[in-house]
Amino acid sequence: MFLSTAFALSRLGRRGIDRVTGRPAASGRAAARIGSVLRHRFPSSPYRQPWTWGPTAAIEARRNALSGIPEDQAVRASPSVLDLLADRPELYRLELGSRPDAVSAARDVDLIVVDASEFDRWDPVRRRVFADGLDALGFVQPTGRDDRVSSLAGVLVWQRLR
């Protein structure tokens, strides 16, 4: 035992394996197979669901609905719509909360944009109170073609009458 310890300690610090031999073509094929399996089986692979990559129809409909809003008007919008309106000089976040407050929503803005899915979280009475409050403050929902596009996109828009 003592003799084997001395030989083991004398080799300490030296590499144990000097050379590994193998065929480079076989290693390349194995790496290609592993990459192929990972590419097709990984959850975020575009080969699994390629139609979900890129903008969806709902996002495109929202962009089209919001493209008609004039650039020079101050806007208060729901958090989920803020990124579509981010290039505006005056953009404020609409705090929806559990109780609608039309007065604070209308302060210092000309347009109010609400995501319909967030608006639907309120019960019908609160939705009506919010809409009537905006109506009393001089806001109207635009009518015509843009209104139909907005309702299809799930975006509600109120505009202040000047």
VMD Tcl script that draws the C-alpha trace (Angstrom):
set ca {
  {0.00 0.00 0.00}
  {2.78 2.36 0.90}
  {4.55 1.63 -2.38}
  {1.39 2.32 -4.49}
  {0.84 5.60 -2.69}
  {4.35 6.73 -3.52}
  {3.84 5.93 -7.24}
  {0.44 7.66 -7.26}
  {1.83 10.79 -5.65}
  {4.70 10.91 -8.11}
  {2.22 11.07 -11.01}
  {0.23 13.86 -9.38}
  {0.02 16.93 -11.58}
  {0.53 15.09 -14.87}
  {-2.24 14.44 -17.37}
  {-3.54 10.92 -17.14}
  {-4.70 10.69 -20.75}
  {-2.28 11.78 -23.43}
  {-4.36 11.21 -26.55}
  {-7.92 10.31 -27.48}
  {-8.41 8.79 -30.87}
  {-11.66 8.72 -32.77}
  {-13.11 9.19 -36.18}
  {-14.06 12.82 -36.85}
  {-16.81 11.82 -39.30}
  {-18.53 9.67 -36.68}
  {-18.36 12.49 -34.12}
  {-19.84 14.95 -36.63}
  {-22.72 12.62 -37.46}
  {-23.49 12.10 -33.77}
  {-23.51 15.86 -33.14}
  {-25.81 16.40 -36.15}
  {-28.25 13.75 -34.89}
  {-28.36 15.28 -31.42}
  {-28.94 18.76 -32.89}
  {-31.73 17.46 -35.11}
  {-33.52 15.78 -32.22}
  {-33.24 18.86 -30.02}
  {-34.42 21.18 -32.79}
  {-37.61 19.20 -33.41}
  {-38.45 18.25 -29.84}
  {-37.66 21.46 -27.98}
  {-40.86 23.27 -26.76}
  {-40.02 26.60 -28.42}
  {-39.06 25.04 -31.73}
  {-40.69 26.70 -34.74}
  {-41.14 23.22 -36.20}
  {-43.71 22.36 -33.51}
  {-46.13 25.26 -34.07}
  {-44.84 27.61 -36.76}
  {-48.15 29.46 -37.05}
  {-47.82 30.88 -33.51}
  {-44.58 32.72 -34.27}
  {-44.99 36.32 -35.37}
  {-47.90 38.74 -34.90}
  {-51.29 37.17 -34.38}
  {-54.54 38.30 -35.98}
  {-55.70 39.90 -32.72}
  {-52.56 42.04 -32.48}
  {-52.85 43.08 -36.12}
  {-56.53 44.02 -35.60}
  {-55.56 46.14 -32.58}
  {-52.82 47.89 -34.53}
  {-55.27 48.68 -37.32}
  {-57.89 49.92 -34.85}
  {-55.42 52.18 -33.05}
  {-53.72 53.49 -36.19}
  {-56.59 55.94 -36.76}
  {-55.97 57.77 -33.49}
  {-54.41 61.21 -34.15}
  {-50.79 61.56 -33.03}
  {-51.25 64.97 -31.39}
  {-53.88 63.90 -28.84}
  {-53.07 62.86 -25.29}
  {-54.10 59.26 -24.60}
  {-54.80 57.27 -21.44}
  {-54.77 53.53 -22.14}
  {-55.03 50.14 -20.48}
  {-51.69 48.51 -19.61}
  {-52.12 45.83 -22.28}
  {-52.49 48.45 -25.03}
  {-49.67 50.78 -23.94}
  {-47.02 49.10 -26.09}
  {-49.06 49.73 -29.24}
  {-49.27 53.45 -28.43}
  {-45.76 53.91 -27.02}
  {-44.54 56.34 -29.69}
  {-46.94 59.11 -28.63}
  {-45.67 62.23 -26.84}
  {-48.43 62.14 -24.19}
  {-49.40 58.68 -23.04}
  {-50.74 57.81 -19.60}
  {-51.53 54.49 -17.96}
  {-55.16 53.80 -17.12}
  {-55.51 52.29 -13.66}
  {-58.60 50.10 -13.91}
  {-58.63 48.58 -10.44}
  {-61.79 47.17 -8.92}
  {-63.75 50.45 -8.93}
  {-64.12 52.51 -12.10}
  {-63.16 56.16 -11.80}
  {-64.11 58.13 -14.89}
  {-62.88 61.46 -13.47}
  {-59.29 60.29 -12.96}
  {-59.36 58.45 -16.29}
  {-60.40 61.62 -18.15}
  {-57.92 63.95 -16.45}
  {-55.55 65.68 -18.93}
  {-56.37 63.44 -21.94}
  {-58.36 63.62 -25.16}
  {-58.71 59.87 -25.76}
  {-59.26 56.87 -23.52}
  {-58.42 53.41 -24.85}
  {-59.55 50.38 -22.86}
  {-58.82 46.74 -23.58}
  {-62.23 45.06 -23.74}
  {-60.99 41.96 -21.90}
  {-59.97 44.14 -18.93}
  {-63.21 46.12 -19.16}
  {-65.22 42.88 -19.06}
  {-63.74 42.00 -15.64}
  {-66.05 44.57 -14.10}
  {-69.64 43.68 -13.47}
  {-72.22 45.32 -15.82}
  {-73.13 48.01 -13.30}
  {-69.54 49.22 -12.93}
  {-69.03 49.20 -16.70}
  {-72.15 51.33 -17.10}
  {-71.05 53.74 -14.33}
  {-67.67 54.20 -16.05}
  {-69.24 54.75 -19.50}
  {-71.86 57.19 -18.11}
  {-69.15 59.06 -16.19}
  {-67.13 59.51 -19.37}
  {-70.28 60.59 -21.20}
  {-70.95 63.24 -18.52}
  {-67.37 64.52 -18.92}
  {-67.82 65.03 -22.66}
  {-66.42 61.79 -24.05}
  {-68.14 59.82 -26.81}
  {-67.38 56.56 -28.53}
  {-66.69 57.17 -32.24}
  {-69.18 55.63 -34.61}
  {-68.77 54.32 -38.13}
  {-66.24 51.99 -39.67}
  {-63.54 52.60 -37.03}
  {-65.95 51.62 -34.26}
  {-66.63 48.25 -35.89}
  {-62.89 47.63 -36.29}
  {-62.33 48.62 -32.66}
  {-64.99 46.27 -31.35}
  {-63.59 43.41 -33.44}
  {-60.10 44.11 -32.11}
  {-61.32 44.13 -28.51}
  {-60.47 47.79 -27.97}
  {-62.90 50.40 -26.64}
  {-62.15 54.03 -27.49}
  {-63.67 57.18 -26.03}
  {-62.87 60.57 -27.52}
  {-63.40 63.97 -25.88}
  {-65.63 66.34 -27.82}
  {-63.93 69.68 -28.32}
}
mol new
graphics top color blue
foreach p $ca { graphics top sphere $p radius 0.5 }
foreach p [lrange $ca 0 end-1] q [lrange $ca 1 end] { graphics top cylinder $p $q radius 0.2 }
display resetview
